[in-house]
Amino acid sequence: MGSKTDELILKTAKEIVVKFIEVGNISPTSFHDHFRNIYNTVGKSVRESPDKSEPAEKSK
């Protein structure tokens, strides 16, 4: 994975955790445990998803 992808994974995980803290689903004291799980889940999802950067084949 390139550094751009890693940066996007990090930003996405951070936004998810911040939103969960805002709505009360995660307490700031347990941030480190939840962040690690969310970061790994987002990273796994990105790595398992098909590459969208290549144009799709056109059917005739």
Legacy VTK file of the C-alpha trace (Angstrom):
# vtk DataFile Version 3.0
C-alpha trace
ASCII
DATASET POLYDATA
POINTS 60 float
0.000 0.000 0.000
1.217 3.467 -0.793
1.598 6.198 1.755
-1.432 8.036 0.305
-3.611 4.996 0.997
-2.189 4.611 4.506
-2.901 8.282 5.188
-6.499 7.908 4.012
-6.973 4.825 6.202
-5.633 6.747 9.199
-7.868 9.770 8.543
-10.942 7.586 8.038
-10.345 5.620 11.229
-9.807 8.867 13.153
-13.052 10.368 11.845
-14.999 7.235 12.787
-13.581 7.180 16.319
-14.204 10.909 16.813
-17.812 10.482 15.679
-18.289 7.538 18.066
-16.895 9.649 20.922
-19.240 12.528 20.004
-22.330 10.313 20.117
-21.197 8.539 23.283
-20.499 5.063 21.906
-16.799 5.249 22.863
-15.284 6.942 25.888
-12.028 8.870 25.462
-10.406 6.595 28.066
-10.872 3.537 25.840
-9.815 5.376 22.665
-6.636 3.339 22.094
-8.423 -0.036 22.111
-11.207 1.064 19.809
-8.946 3.023 17.474
-6.718 -0.010 16.872
-9.718 -2.211 16.008
-11.318 0.392 13.745
-8.006 1.169 12.010
-7.398 -2.537 11.327
-10.950 -3.022 10.042
-10.763 -0.022 7.691
-7.329 -1.127 6.457
-8.526 -4.677 5.846
-11.573 -3.412 3.950
-9.435 -1.192 1.724
-6.937 -3.943 0.991
-9.657 -6.497 0.173
-11.683 -4.190 -2.070
-11.202 -4.381 -5.836
-9.036 -1.645 -7.318
-11.377 1.090 -8.552
-8.615 3.086 -10.243
-8.695 0.977 -13.408
-11.493 1.752 -15.869
-14.175 -0.884 -16.146
-14.367 -2.884 -19.343
-17.118 -1.713 -21.645
-19.540 -4.352 -22.845
-20.722 -4.284 -26.440
LINES 1 61
60 0 1 2 3 4 5 6 7 8 9 10 11 12 13 14 15 16 17 18 19 20 21 22 23 24 25 26 27 28 29 30 31 32 33 34 35 36 37 38 39 40 41 42 43 44 45 46 47 48 49 50 51 52 53 54 55 56 57 58 59
